[in-house]
Amino acid sequence: MGTQFWWFYDIIVVAVVLVCMFFSGRKGAMNALTTLVAYILAAGITVSVSAGISSALAGSTIRDSNVRKLDKTLSGWKFSAEVSDYIGSLEYGVKVDSKKIEEIYDGKKSFDSEIYKYVNNRKGKKVEEDPQKFYDKLHEGYAQIMKKIVSDSSMNKYASECAAKQVREHPEKFDDLIPMLIDKETRTPAAKKIADDYTQEPYNVITRLLTFVVLFVVLMVVALYFAHTMLGNGYHAMTLGSHIGGAFIGIFKGAILCFAVAVAVRLFVVLGSDEMLFFNFKAVDQTYIFKYLYNYVADNM
């Protein structure tokens, strides 16, 4: 990831505001006010409508597609073997039997404590004096396995990273998923649970951002067309109005456009999984102005 272009974001913000001030000031206050109303209407309608449209898309079409992908991936997976391989890769130097791990998951006792006891018996001594340290490492293994499942299902990398983060933050919820992952008859319930609890939100974010960008551009074109139509023949006459007032109004027009730019940048960061040379969070975080717009978008969209 590159951070050397962080300054470009702030330049974009300043440039957009200055350009809006220049053209709005040149055309006059009345013209600037009319187009500002068009900007506000386009932004307002986009914010109001895009959430509903994106939720409908992510909640039906995308969700069903993800369930099918996950079901196909999980049908060829053996979760207990993945866990055994992970524990075997740790620094404990212990070989774990996947069948025994599956027996533990088939039981009704605490998975973490039972696996800890089993690994200790295999080693002949405690692999960790503090059981919680072992549990944390085991949960990290679950997170990596979840990431692999989502990634192998040809889903967005951002979704796989978010799914892994969910497991790390709420490992207790993953215990409810384990019996579904080892079900020998069907993995469809596991696929549905992963789609609903682990990948739905990141896809909601992607569709919200994408819907906002597309809808905003379309509505801006339509709104500006009607604004200029309303101005009609008086369009040129009004350029003799208050240039200072027009420039002042241009600041607000620039702010709306900068917000839309922040949404677009957030979309590219998400789609690029924060690994693109220009579109990455580390670059944005070094900015003086743009990061506040970006963080607002990240927290609210």
Kinemage of the C-alpha trace (Angstrom):
@kinemage 1
@onewidth
@group {chain A} dominant
@subgroup {mainchain}
@vectorlist {calphas} color= white
{ca met a 1} P 0.000 0.000 0.000
{ca gly a 2} L 1.237 3.502 -0.800
{ca thr a 3} L 0.762 6.567 1.355
{ca gln a 4} L 2.901 9.003 -0.623
{ca phe a 5} L -0.140 10.401 -2.421
{ca trp a 6} L -2.051 11.356 0.738
{ca trp a 7} L -1.746 15.059 -0.098
{ca phe a 8} L -3.724 14.587 -3.303
{ca tyr a 9} L -6.952 14.060 -1.333
{ca asp a 10} L -6.674 17.433 0.383
{ca ile a 11} L -5.839 19.083 -2.937
{ca ile a 12} L -9.011 17.565 -4.419
{ca val a 13} L -11.110 19.044 -1.591
{ca val a 14} L -9.566 22.514 -1.906
{ca ala a 15} L -9.729 22.410 -5.713
{ca val a 16} L -13.395 21.345 -5.788
{ca val a 17} L -14.414 24.115 -3.357
{ca leu a 18} L -12.373 26.778 -5.165
{ca val a 19} L -13.735 25.771 -8.585
{ca cys a 20} L -17.297 25.871 -7.236
{ca met a 21} L -16.652 29.287 -5.680
{ca phe a 22} L -15.157 30.608 -8.913
{ca phe a 23} L -17.962 29.506 -11.233
{ca ser a 24} L -20.700 30.339 -8.729
{ca gly a 25} L -19.222 33.785 -8.169
{ca arg a 26} L -18.923 34.410 -11.892
{ca lys a 27} L -22.530 33.399 -12.567
{ca gly a 28} L -23.987 35.353 -9.658
{ca ala a 29} L -25.842 34.641 -6.432
{ca met a 30} L -29.243 33.835 -7.932
{ca asn a 31} L -27.781 31.333 -10.382
{ca ala a 32} L -25.617 29.792 -7.659
{ca leu a 33} L -28.577 29.529 -5.298
{ca thr a 34} L -30.691 27.783 -7.930
{ca thr a 35} L -28.000 25.218 -8.684
{ca leu a 36} L -27.333 24.781 -4.964
{ca val a 37} L -30.973 23.756 -4.552
{ca ala a 38} L -30.403 21.219 -7.338
{ca tyr a 39} L -27.327 19.887 -5.476
{ca ile a 40} L -29.261 19.623 -2.214
{ca leu a 41} L -32.203 17.865 -3.854
{ca ala a 42} L -29.922 15.381 -5.627
{ca ala a 43} L -27.971 14.650 -2.428
{ca gly a 44} L -31.081 14.498 -0.247
{ca ile a 45} L -32.983 12.149 -2.522
{ca thr a 46} L -29.893 9.969 -2.955
{ca val a 47} L -29.368 9.635 0.808
{ca ser a 48} L -33.068 8.867 1.353
{ca val a 49} L -33.521 6.360 -1.451
{ca ser a 50} L -30.133 4.654 -1.813
{ca ala a 51} L -30.336 2.875 1.565
{ca gly a 52} L -33.623 1.198 0.669
{ca ile a 53} L -32.478 0.203 -2.825
{ca ser a 54} L -29.166 -1.200 -1.595
{ca ser a 55} L -30.861 -3.138 1.228
{ca ala a 56} L -33.248 -4.740 -1.257
{ca leu a 57} L -30.371 -5.760 -3.528
{ca ala a 58} L -28.086 -7.031 -0.775
{ca gly a 59} L -30.915 -8.723 1.111
{ca ser a 60} L -32.260 -10.750 -1.770
{ca thr a 61} L -30.258 -11.170 -4.961
{ca ile a 62} L -26.764 -10.871 -3.472
{ca arg a 63} L -27.608 -12.825 -0.330
{ca asp a 64} L -29.078 -15.752 -2.280
{ca ser a 65} L -26.068 -15.803 -4.591
{ca asn a 66} L -23.700 -15.851 -1.602
{ca val a 67} L -25.602 -18.732 0.013
{ca arg a 68} L -25.194 -20.799 -3.156
{ca lys a 69} L -21.482 -20.028 -3.361
{ca leu a 70} L -20.908 -20.851 0.311
{ca asp a 71} L -22.943 -24.048 0.121
{ca lys a 72} L -20.864 -25.259 -2.825
{ca thr a 73} L -17.596 -24.447 -1.015
{ca leu a 74} L -18.629 -26.014 2.293
{ca ser a 75} L -19.792 -29.244 0.648
{ca gly a 76} L -16.155 -30.060 -0.056
{ca trp a 77} L -14.833 -28.930 3.308
{ca lys a 78} L -14.051 -30.804 6.497
{ca phe a 79} L -14.003 -28.284 9.301
{ca ser a 80} L -12.461 -30.585 11.928
{ca ala a 81} L -9.541 -31.304 9.594
{ca glu a 82} L -8.960 -27.575 9.081
{ca val a 83} L -8.900 -27.019 12.854
{ca ser a 84} L -6.550 -29.975 13.355
{ca asp a 85} L -4.156 -28.651 10.723
{ca tyr a 86} L -4.226 -25.212 12.297
{ca ile a 87} L -3.477 -26.477 15.816
{ca gly a 88} L -0.716 -28.653 14.389
{ca ser a 89} L 0.842 -25.572 12.788
{ca leu a 90} L 1.148 -23.783 16.139
{ca glu a 91} L 4.382 -23.685 18.099
{ca tyr a 92} L 3.211 -26.448 20.445
{ca gly a 93} L 4.555 -29.170 18.167
{ca val a 94} L 1.574 -31.461 18.730
{ca lys a 95} L -0.136 -33.700 16.177
{ca val a 96} L -3.914 -33.536 16.455
{ca asp a 97} L -6.374 -36.209 15.316
{ca ser a 98} L -9.186 -34.626 13.290
{ca lys a 99} L -11.579 -37.435 14.287
{ca lys a 100} L -11.093 -36.588 17.964
{ca ile a 101} L -11.681 -32.915 17.233
{ca glu a 102} L -14.903 -33.838 15.457
{ca glu a 103} L -15.989 -35.927 18.469
{ca ile a 104} L -15.469 -32.903 20.688
{ca tyr a 105} L -17.587 -30.768 18.360
{ca asp a 106} L -20.267 -33.472 18.385
{ca gly a 107} L -20.457 -33.181 22.167
{ca lys a 108} L -22.363 -30.673 24.254
{ca lys a 109} L -19.515 -29.436 26.471
{ca ser a 110} L -17.462 -26.300 25.973
{ca phe a 111} L -15.495 -26.754 22.751
{ca asp a 112} L -12.611 -24.526 23.856
{ca ser a 113} L -11.958 -26.239 27.182
{ca glu a 114} L -12.347 -29.742 25.745
{ca ile a 115} L -9.885 -29.052 22.927
{ca tyr a 116} L -7.490 -27.508 25.462
{ca lys a 117} L -7.651 -30.674 27.589
{ca tyr a 118} L -7.176 -32.905 24.559
{ca val a 119} L -4.134 -30.976 23.289
{ca asn a 120} L -2.601 -31.051 26.774
{ca asn a 121} L -3.044 -34.837 26.930
{ca arg a 122} L -1.382 -35.228 23.533
{ca lys a 123} L 1.548 -33.097 24.608
{ca gly a 124} L 1.887 -34.634 28.065
{ca lys a 125} L 2.029 -31.177 29.647
{ca lys a 126} L 0.197 -27.877 29.480
{ca val a 127} L 0.735 -26.172 26.164
{ca glu a 128} L -0.270 -22.904 27.829
{ca glu a 129} L -0.338 -22.172 31.536
{ca asp a 130} L -3.105 -19.674 30.927
{ca pro a 131} L -5.954 -21.443 29.058
{ca gln a 132} L -7.206 -18.117 27.705
{ca lys a 133} L -4.031 -17.739 25.636
{ca phe a 134} L -4.777 -21.067 23.983
{ca tyr a 135} L -8.397 -20.054 23.455
{ca asp a 136} L -7.293 -16.807 21.779
{ca lys a 137} L -5.057 -18.735 19.399
{ca leu a 138} L -7.836 -21.222 18.682
{ca his a 139} L -10.249 -18.371 17.935
{ca glu a 140} L -7.688 -16.837 15.594
{ca gly a 141} L -7.671 -20.165 13.802
{ca tyr a 142} L -11.450 -19.977 13.483
{ca ala a 143} L -11.102 -16.464 12.034
{ca gln a 144} L -8.557 -17.648 9.462
{ca ile a 145} L -10.748 -20.596 8.510
{ca met a 146} L -13.755 -18.294 8.107
{ca lys a 147} L -11.717 -15.967 5.912
{ca lys a 148} L -10.667 -18.914 3.772
{ca ile a 149} L -14.243 -20.189 3.439
{ca val a 150} L -15.520 -16.813 2.258
{ca ser a 151} L -12.521 -16.262 -0.017
{ca asp a 152} L -12.813 -19.724 -1.577
{ca ser a 153} L -16.460 -18.935 -2.298
{ca ser a 154} L -15.307 -16.285 -4.793
{ca met a 155} L -16.644 -13.505 -2.613
{ca asn a 156} L -15.226 -10.002 -2.170
{ca lys a 157} L -11.992 -9.837 -0.145
{ca tyr a 158} L -13.479 -7.097 2.002
{ca ala a 159} L -16.286 -9.513 2.921
{ca ser a 160} L -13.798 -12.233 3.896
{ca glu a 161} L -11.849 -9.825 6.092
{ca cys a 162} L -15.031 -8.558 7.750
{ca ala a 163} L -16.176 -12.134 8.370
{ca ala a 164} L -12.850 -12.971 10.024
{ca lys a 165} L -13.092 -9.815 12.133
{ca gln a 166} L -16.553 -10.869 13.292
{ca val a 167} L -15.184 -14.210 14.484
{ca arg a 168} L -12.346 -12.492 16.379
{ca glu a 169} L -14.693 -10.049 18.082
{ca his a 170} L -17.462 -12.573 18.875
{ca pro a 171} L -15.911 -16.061 19.109
{ca glu a 172} L -18.780 -17.232 21.318
{ca lys a 173} L -21.189 -16.849 18.382
{ca phe a 174} L -18.962 -19.031 16.222
{ca asp a 175} L -19.681 -21.967 18.551
{ca asp a 176} L -23.283 -21.907 17.288
{ca leu a 177} L -22.014 -22.285 13.733
{ca ile a 178} L -19.668 -25.224 14.385
{ca pro a 179} L -22.363 -27.964 14.575
{ca met a 180} L -23.627 -26.794 11.176
{ca leu a 181} L -20.109 -26.898 9.734
{ca ile a 182} L -19.640 -30.532 10.740
{ca asp a 183} L -23.131 -31.653 9.681
{ca lys a 184} L -22.621 -34.671 7.420
{ca glu a 185} L -26.006 -34.430 5.686
{ca thr a 186} L -26.169 -30.788 4.587
{ca arg a 187} L -24.106 -27.613 4.871
{ca thr a 188} L -26.868 -25.330 3.642
{ca pro a 189} L -27.791 -24.105 7.168
{ca ala a 190} L -24.112 -23.209 7.710
{ca ala a 191} L -24.019 -21.384 4.369
{ca lys a 192} L -27.145 -19.402 5.288
{ca lys a 193} L -25.801 -18.488 8.717
{ca ile a 194} L -22.469 -17.312 7.300
{ca ala a 195} L -24.281 -15.292 4.626
{ca asp a 196} L -26.581 -13.689 7.207
{ca asp a 197} L -24.245 -13.191 10.164
{ca tyr a 198} L -20.814 -12.766 8.598
{ca thr a 199} L -21.013 -11.495 5.012
{ca gln a 200} L -24.325 -9.643 4.847
{ca glu a 201} L -23.099 -6.419 6.433
{ca pro a 202} L -20.006 -5.943 4.222
{ca tyr a 203} L -22.144 -6.492 1.142
{ca asn a 204} L -24.669 -4.008 2.539
{ca val a 205} L -21.842 -1.478 2.769
{ca ile a 206} L -20.686 -2.143 -0.804
{ca thr a 207} L -24.176 -1.872 -2.287
{ca arg a 208} L -24.965 1.265 -0.252
{ca leu a 209} L -21.836 3.018 -1.509
{ca leu a 210} L -22.261 1.867 -5.106
{ca thr a 211} L -25.947 2.801 -5.161
{ca phe a 212} L -25.179 6.232 -3.715
{ca val a 213} L -22.491 7.002 -6.317
{ca val a 214} L -24.585 5.901 -9.315
{ca leu a 215} L -27.806 7.514 -8.094
{ca phe a 216} L -26.103 10.769 -7.115
{ca val a 217} L -24.533 11.189 -10.558
{ca val a 218} L -27.831 10.490 -12.324
{ca leu a 219} L -29.876 12.794 -10.073
{ca met a 220} L -27.271 15.558 -10.305
{ca val a 221} L -27.494 15.539 -14.103
{ca val a 222} L -31.303 15.609 -13.978
{ca ala a 223} L -31.459 18.275 -11.251
{ca leu a 224} L -28.959 20.557 -12.973
{ca tyr a 225} L -30.798 20.169 -16.271
{ca phe a 226} L -34.049 21.338 -14.687
{ca ala a 227} L -32.253 24.114 -12.794
{ca his a 228} L -30.759 25.504 -15.990
{ca thr a 229} L -34.105 25.116 -17.758
{ca met a 230} L -35.774 27.146 -15.009
{ca leu a 231} L -33.171 29.893 -15.361
{ca gly a 232} L -33.914 30.051 -19.079
{ca asn a 233} L -33.106 33.292 -20.829
{ca gly a 234} L -32.280 34.976 -17.576
{ca tyr a 235} L -29.306 32.723 -17.094
{ca his a 236} L -26.812 35.170 -18.626
{ca ala a 237} L -28.452 38.244 -17.146
{ca met a 238} L -28.034 36.942 -13.640
{ca thr a 239} L -24.269 36.712 -14.007
{ca leu a 240} L -24.256 40.423 -13.168
{ca gly a 241} L -25.660 39.697 -9.718
{ca ser a 242} L -23.735 39.458 -6.517
{ca his a 243} L -20.431 37.760 -7.330
{ca ile a 244} L -19.463 37.638 -3.693
{ca gly a 245} L -22.758 36.029 -2.708
{ca gly a 246} L -22.381 33.502 -5.513
{ca ala a 247} L -18.865 32.623 -4.381
{ca phe a 248} L -20.100 32.141 -0.820
{ca ile a 249} L -22.867 29.807 -2.000
{ca gly a 250} L -20.221 27.949 -4.025
{ca ile a 251} L -18.634 26.816 -0.758
{ca phe a 252} L -21.747 24.784 0.063
{ca lys a 253} L -21.902 23.348 -3.445
{ca gly a 254} L -18.268 22.319 -3.110
{ca ala a 255} L -18.962 20.668 0.256
{ca ile a 256} L -21.727 18.519 -1.268
{ca leu a 257} L -19.460 17.449 -4.131
{ca cys a 258} L -16.617 16.660 -1.698
{ca phe a 259} L -18.971 14.445 0.280
{ca ala a 260} L -19.821 12.558 -2.913
{ca val a 261} L -16.093 12.230 -3.669
{ca ala a 262} L -15.547 10.800 -0.162
{ca val a 263} L -18.251 8.198 -0.804
{ca ala a 264} L -16.594 7.230 -4.104
{ca val a 265} L -13.178 6.957 -2.452
{ca arg a 266} L -14.658 4.817 0.324
{ca leu a 267} L -16.145 2.530 -2.335
{ca phe a 268} L -12.772 2.115 -4.063
{ca val a 269} L -11.029 1.458 -0.727
{ca val a 270} L -13.576 -1.252 0.108
{ca leu a 271} L -13.508 -2.862 -3.337
{ca gly a 272} L -9.713 -2.800 -3.299
{ca ser a 273} L -9.669 -4.284 0.226
{ca asp a 274} L -7.549 -1.334 1.410
{ca glu a 275} L -4.583 -2.590 -0.626
{ca met a 276} L -4.585 -0.271 -3.652
{ca leu a 277} L -1.698 2.122 -4.189
{ca phe a 278} L -3.865 5.242 -4.030
{ca phe a 279} L -7.164 4.115 -2.509
{ca asn a 280} L -6.193 2.939 0.964
{ca phe a 281} L -7.022 4.065 4.474
{ca lys a 282} L -3.432 4.789 5.534
{ca ala a 283} L -3.135 7.392 2.805
{ca val a 284} L -6.490 8.938 3.712
{ca asp a 285} L -5.655 8.976 7.424
{ca gln a 286} L -2.632 11.203 6.814
{ca thr a 287} L -4.733 13.955 5.262
{ca tyr a 288} L -5.626 17.124 7.135
{ca ile a 289} L -9.089 17.759 5.689
{ca phe a 290} L -10.314 14.809 3.648
{ca lys a 291} L -10.067 12.267 6.491
{ca tyr a 292} L -12.966 13.933 8.337
{ca leu a 293} L -15.257 13.511 5.330
{ca tyr a 294} L -14.044 9.962 4.778
{ca asn a 295} L -14.468 8.951 8.411
{ca tyr a 296} L -17.984 10.372 8.451
{ca val a 297} L -18.859 8.288 5.386
{ca ala a 298} L -17.189 5.181 6.861
{ca asp a 299} L -19.109 5.559 10.133
{ca asn a 300} L -22.504 6.321 8.609
{ca met a 301} L -22.644 4.351 5.367
